């Protein structure tokens, strides 16, 4: 390996990781030094191509490695087209994004994907081109540069498990190129695929059953875990890892600060296993982490691991050998909506106890709603203690949150409903699931007050948790479900478009009106952000624990740091409940600005309190 032309900075960074990187690579790829030498050369080329402004950003973040863990961080998740039409449209809306208090902007998939076979942008046909209707790669770099000028970090999805069947490698594979065929999983008949199917779960059993598809052009079977037009990449081939890492670093060099590793647990396949969370996955992610530290150390890896907590946490790696910098707190999202439907906090307490027991340096992204559905991957062993069976309980949750249950104000829709298994996932915006849509349609001011109170309380809960709170674009103004997707033949079969509607800019203009639902919600979220940034108790290093409560409808969380103690109390019941159990003394109620006494204090129905003691 010729190191004679290496920049001193690159050489020093590589030297810090060389022993581990070389060992892991050669262990995974059977000592293939030719492939490893190519990999290191690729890292050097990516470093050489990194713009000077991004190198300066790297240096500042190396000096402050916890830059993303501050309690002034607020994220926003958005699709470019529904939000502003194009990347340049997003640039024109940066004042609005800043007005939302956002300094972490997650742009949903925007790389080139075939229309009608894109899975919302997750079937990438070119990792170095933006979807033409959204703009160009130069537009993306310009947006990232403008964001950096405003102190906003940019996150982008990197779809690493598969490519579109229209990707150059797939096109060449169909044309008979064996080298490209070896980048995927091809079989001459169904013998081996049928063996896989015995142990590999199905992702979309009703809409895309099975894990393999027939490729007519080659008369072969190809692995397609998600959709038939998404061909799984074979990471046992070092060429795949080398080139996909190169694609990732190319995006980093456009100014992307956070790479969201999509479907991380799926990227290594071994016959006879579930092909989920295999040890080799952690090796791959650890090597990608080191690649970033060598080329672009200001960049973070965000792992999309939609699994149970015991499967999620290992993707942080260890303190000495980290993998992902951040992970999604998906189980908390599902547990929160479970609590809304049941008014019972016991499952949420149980789940949060596990989160609070983790090392403080672990950083989660917390959110009420994401671009996807809400799946009910709950702890049914725990719920079974209270007589809750999995199938009937899921049916109740879905009935309640779709408004079928008597008295429920929620308005959601089911996704991937599987009557055979009694399973389905849930879609809908935060406001519609809280009852805002029903209240507005019925013209019921009291119901609207209740719905907005719940919406604000849920956001307060999200801001109470350690990590980065992330708003789904439109939630800051209480955007409602978009039923128009039913009329679009390209969207009608995918109910997730219910909460992916176009940004309602007319509604956003009402955010300054304190009497409008938009203004009430927008000002509340802005205030939550300001209080969180101001108070030390929200620091990432705070000691966090649950406090006892006399009611199964009340959740109490204590945060202590820097001589400040905060007790956050949330009431999911339909009536006021005692706020504190066994507490005395005086507190500042941050939300109302009043000084209150603990004795006899109650929290309103569906509401919350942030009680501060110094």
N, C-alpha and C positions, 0 to 999 in steps of 0.2 A: 504494500500500500504506500503510494507516494504522498508524503506529507510536506514536501518541500515548498509547495506554493500555498500552504494553509495560512490564513490570517491568525494572528496570535490569540485573538479572543475565541475564535472557533476551536483552535487547537486546545486551549485551556478547558473549554467546556467539554469537548470530546474526551479529553484525558480523565476528567472526573467520572465519566460514565463508561469508559472503554472496557474495563474488565467485566462488568456486569452485562453490558450490552452485547459484547461479543460472546460471552458464555451463554446467555439466553438464546441469542440468535442461532448459534451453532447447535445448541441442544435441540431446539425446535426443528431446525432444518438440516439435521444430520451432518453437521460440520461442513456445510457448503460455503467454503471461503470465497468462491467466485461471486456468489450471490451477496455475501456479506460485504465484500470489497465494493461491489456496485452500490449497495445500500449506503455505505459511508460516503462514497463519492457523491451520491444523490443529496445527502444531507449538506455536504459542503456547497454544492451548487445552489441549494435552496437558501443557505445562509448568504452566499454571495449576492443572490437576487433580492435580498430583503432590503426594502427602502430605508434610507437613513432616518427618516422620521420615526419609523417603527423600531429601529434599533435604539433610538433615544428613549422611546416608551419602554422597551425591554429593560433598559438600565434603571429607569425610575422604579419599575415594578420589582426588579431584583432587589433594590434597596428597601422596598416595602412589600415583602412577599404576602402580607395579609391585606393587600389593597382591596380585595373583593369581599372582605369579611366585616366591613364597617356597618354600624347600625343606621347609617344614612343611605344604604343601598335600597333601591326599589327597581324592580324589573317590569318590563312590559313585553308581552308576547303578541305577535301579529303576523298575519298574512299580508304581503305587500299589496296585492291587487285589491282585495276588499277594503284595505285601509286607505290607500291613496292612489291606486291605479298602477303606478310605476315606482321604481327606485328614486327617480328624481321627484316624484310626487311625495315620497316619504321625506326627502330632503326639505321640501317646501313646508312640511308639517312639523319640523323639529321644534319650533317654538311651542306648539301644542304639546308635544311629547315632554318637553322640559316643564311646561306648565303643570303636567301631571306628576311632576316630581321624579321622573324616571331617569336613571343613570345607567341602566342595563337594558339594552334593546335586543330582544330575540326575534330575528327574522325567520319565519318559517320557510320550508324548502322553496328555493327559487332558481335552482339550476335547471338546465334544459331537460325537459321531460316530454314524452309524446302525449298529445291531447287525447283524452279519453282512456288512456292507459298509464296514468301518472301516479295513481294512489295519493293524490294531493301533493305531488312533487317528490314522492319517495321512490319513484322509478326513474333514476337519473340516466340520461343517455349521453351526457357530456359533463364531467365534473369541472370543466374549465370554461363553461359558457353559461350565461344567465338565460333563463327563458326569454326569448326575444320580445314578447309582449311586455315584459317588465323592465327591459333595458339591456345594458351590457355589463361586462365585467368591469369596465372603466367606471360605469355609473356606481357599481357596488363599492369600488375603492374610493370614489369621491364621497359617497355617503358615509363610509367608515371614517374618512378623514374629517368630515364635518362633525361627526359624532365625537371624535377624539378632541376636537377643538372645544366642545361643550362639556367634556368630562363624561361622555357616555360610552360605555363599552358595548361592543356589538357581538352578538352570538349568532351562529349559523349552524343549521343541521348538516352533518356529514353522514350520508347514507352509506355505510360500509359493509353491510351484510350482503348486498346484491346490487346488480345494475339492471337497467331496463333491457329488454330484449332488443332494443334499438341501439344500444351502446356499440361502439366500434368493435369491441372484443366479441360481443355476441353476434354481430353481423358477420365478422370474419369466421367465427365458429360455425355459423350456419352454412357458410360458403365452403367449409371443409378444412379450414386452418386448424390443424391438430394442436398447435401451440396455444391458440386461443380457446379451443375446446377444453384444454387442461386447466384453464382458469375457472372453469365451472365444474359441475358434477354431471357427467353424461354416462348413461348406461345403455347397452345394446338392447336390453329387454327389461321386463319388470321384476326380475328375480331379486336383485339387490334392493331396488326401491321398496319392494314389498317387505323385505326384512327391516328396513328403516321404519316403515309405517307401524311395525309392531311395538315400537318403543317411543316414537317421536309424537308428541301431542300436535293437534291441529290448531293453527292460529285462528282461522276463520272457518269453522266447520260447516256453517250454513251457506256462506257466500263464496268461499274458495276452499272446498274440502280437499284434504290430502296435502302432501308435501312435495309432490312431483307432478310434472306435466309432460305430455307427449309433444316432441318437436318433429313436426311432419317433414320439414326440410331435410333432416338428417335421419329420420326414422329411428330416433333415439329418445330415451327418457331423460329429462333434465330436472334437477332439484329446484323447486319453487316454493319455498316455505310459506311465503305470504300470498302473492298473487301469481297466476300463470305467466304474466308478462314481466315478473321480477325474478331473474335468474340468480340463484345463490352463488357467491364467490367462494372459491376453494382456497382458503388461507393456508392449507398444507403446501401450497405452491408458493415458494418465496417470491416469485415474480409478482404475484398478486399483492402480497404484503408490501413489497418495495414500491410498486406503482401506486397503490392506494395511499400509502404514507406520503408519497410525493404529491399526490393530488391534495391531500389534507394540508401540507405545508404551502402549497400554491395558494390555497384560500387564506391561510394565515398571512401570507405576504400581500394579500389585498387589503389587509387591515382588520381581519376578523380576530377578535380578542378571545372568544370562547367557542370552542368546537364541540358541538353536541353530537356525541357518538350514538347514532341511532341503532336501536336493536342490539346493543352491545352483547348481551348474553348468548346470542345466536351464532356468532361468527366462526365457531369451530365445530365441525361435524365428525362424529365417530360412530360407526355402526354399533348397534347394541346399547346405545345410550339415548337419553332424551334430546341430545344435541343442544342442551342448554347449560350455561354456567360451567362449562368444562374447564379444567385447569389451564389448558392452552389459551383460553380467552384472556386470562389474567396475564399470561406471558406477553401476548400481543399488545394489550393495553399498557402494560408497564413499558414495553419498548417504544410505544408511541409517546408516552409521557417523557421518556428520556430524549426522544427525537426532538420534541418541542423544547426541552430545556437546553438542548444544544443549538438549535436553529433560532428559536423565537421564545425565549423564556418568559416573555410577558403574556403568553397565551395559556389559557386554561382548558382542561378537558372536563366536559360535563357528560356523565354517563346516563343514558336512558335505560334504566333497569327497572322495568315494571314488574316487579316480583315481590314476594313476601320479604319482610325486613331481614330475615336471616340470610337471604340470597343477595340482598342489596348491599349490605355493609361491606362484604369482602372487596367490592369494587373500589373502595377507598384505598386499598392496599395497606401498607404499614407506614409508620412515621418515617422510617429510614428508606422504604421502597414504595413510595406512593404511586397510585395508579390514576384514578380520577380525582380532580380537585373538588368537584361538586357532584351530587347525585340528587335525583328527584325524590321528594318525600311523597310518593304516590299513595302509600297506605294511609297516611294522615288525611289526604283529600277524600278518599273513599269513606274513611271513618267519620269525617265531619258530616258528610251528607247522610250517612247512616244515622247519626245523632239528630240531624234535623228531622228525619222521618220518624224516629222512635221517641225522641225527647229524652233519651236515656244515655248518659255520658259514660257508662261503665266500660264499654268497648273502647271508646276514645281514650279514657284514662289508661286502660291496659296497654293500648298501642303507644301512647305518649310516654309511659313509663319506660318502655324499651328504647325509645328515641333519646330520652333524657339521660339514660344510663350510658350512652355512647361517649367516647372521648370528645372533649370540647372542640378539638380541631377539625372534626368532621363537619362539613358544610353542606346543608341541604337547600334545595330550592323548594320553597313552600308556595302552594297555590290552591285556590278554590276551584278553578276550572282551567282546563288546558284545551288544546286543539282537538283532542281525542275524546272518546267516550269515558264514562265512569264505569269501571269494572268492579264487581263486588268480590274482590279477592280478600275477604275478611277472615279473621281468625274464628272459624266455626267450631273449633274445639273449645275455645273460650265461651262463645255464645251458647254452646250446647249445655253449659252449666246452668243456664237460665231457661232451658227447654226450647231453645231456638233451633229448629232443623234448617239445614242449608237451603233446600229448594223452596219450602214455603216462606222462609224469611226473605229470600231474594225476590220472590213474587210480591211480598208485601212492600218492600222498598221500592220496587219498580211501579207498583200500583199507586203508592203514595206520591212518588215524585213525577208521575205522569198525570196526576190529578184524577185518577180513577177511584181512589179511596175516598169514601164519603168525608166531606169537610176539608179535604186537602186543597190548598191554594196553588200548589206547584204545577208547572206546565212543562213537562219534558216529553221526550219520545224515546222509544226503545231502539237499540241498534243490535244487529246480529242476534235477533231473537231465536232461540232454539227451544221450541216447546217440548221436544223429546227429552232434553236434559233439564227442562225447567230453568233455563238460564237466559239472561239477556243483559246487555249493557245499557247505559243511560246517556242521553244527550240533552243539551239545553244550556242556555246562558245562566249565569249566576242569578241575575235579577228575575228571570222567568221561573227558575227553580225555587226562589224565595217567595214567590207569589206576587211580584210587582205587576206582571202582565195581567193576571186574573183581576187584581184590584182595579187597574186602569180600565179594563174592558167592562167591568161591572160598575164603574163610577163610584167606588166605595172608599171614601177618604180614610175611614178607620182601618180598613184592610190594607190600604196603601201605607199608612203609618206603621202597621205591624210588619209589613213586608220590608220596608226600608230599614226599620229597626233591626230586623234579622240580618239583612244584607250588610249593614255597617258592622254589626257584632261579629259576623263571620270574617270580615276583613280585619277587624281588630284582633281576632284570634290568630289569623295568619301573621299579622305584624308582631304578635306577642312571641311567636316561636323564634328560636335562633335560626339564622340562615338568611337567605335572600328571598324576600316576598316578591312574587311575580303576579302582576295583573294580566288578565286576558284583555286585549284591546277591546274597548267598549264597556267593560265592566265598571270603569270609573264613572260612567254616565248612566249606568243601569240599562244598557242596551238589551232589547228583548229578542226573543226567538225570531228567526227569519223563515217563515213558512213557504216563501216563494221557491225554495229549492225543489219542492215537489213538481213544479212545472218545467224544470230543466232536465232533459233526458240524460245529460251527462252526470247529474247529481242526484236524481230522484231516488236511486236505490241506496244512497248513502246518507242516513239521517244525521251524520255528524255535521253536515252542512247546515243543520238547524241553528247551530251556534257559530257558524263561519260566515255570517251575512256581511254585506257591505257596511262599513262604518257609517253611522247616521250622523252626518256632519251638521244637519239642521238641529238635531237633538243636542249635539255637542255645543252649539252656540248658546244653548240655554243653561250651560253649566254655571254661569255667573248669576243666575236668577235664584235667590235663596228659597223661593216658594215653589220652584219646579222640582220634580223628582230628580232630574239631572243635577240641578244645583245643590240639592240637599245631599245627594250621594257624593258628588265631586268634592264639595267642601269638607265632608266628613273624612274622606280618604286623604285629602291633603293635610288635614289636621292630624290624623293618625301618623302620617309620615313625619310631620314636624315634631310631634311629641316623641316619637321613636328616636329620631335623630338627636333630640335635645337631652334625653335622659340616659344616664350611665347604666341603669339597670338593664337596658337592651343590648349592652355590649356582648359581643360573641363569647367573651370569656366569663360571662356571668354564670353563677351557680343557679341551676334551674331545677325545680322540683314541684311535684303536685302537692296540694294541701288537702286535708280532709274536708268533706262537706256532709251536711245533714240530709242532702237531697241527691237522688240519682239523676236529677236534671241539671245540677250545678257543677261546673268545672272550675277549679281554682288553681292557678299556676303562680308560683313564687319565683321571682328573679332577683338576685342579689349581686351587686358589684359596685365597687368604688364608694362604699358607705351608703349606698342607696338600696332600699328594698321596695320592690313593686309586687303587688298582689293583683293579678288579673282574674276577674271573676266573670263567668259566662253562664247565663240562665237560659236553658232551652225549653223551659216549661211554658205553659199558657197563662201562668199567673206569677206574680212576684214571689221570690223566694229569699230566705236569709242569705246574705252575701258571704259572711264569714262564720266559721265554726270555731268557737273557743278563743276568739281574738278579742283584744280590748285596745284602748288607746285611740289616738286621733290620726287620720290619714288625709292627705290631699287627694281629692278625686280629680285626676288629671283631665278627665273628659268634661266634667261640668265646671271645673275650676273652684269647687266648694271644698271647705274643710268639713270632714264628716267624722262621726264617732263609730267605732266598730260595733259597739253593742246595739242590737236592734236594727242594724243596717240591712236593707233589702235591695236586691237587684231586680229591675223590672223584667216583665215577661219578654223573652226573646232578646234581652239586652245584655249589656256588659258594663263593667267598671274597671278602670285602671287606678288602683289605690296605691299611692306612693307614701313611703315612710322614710324619713331621713334621720 
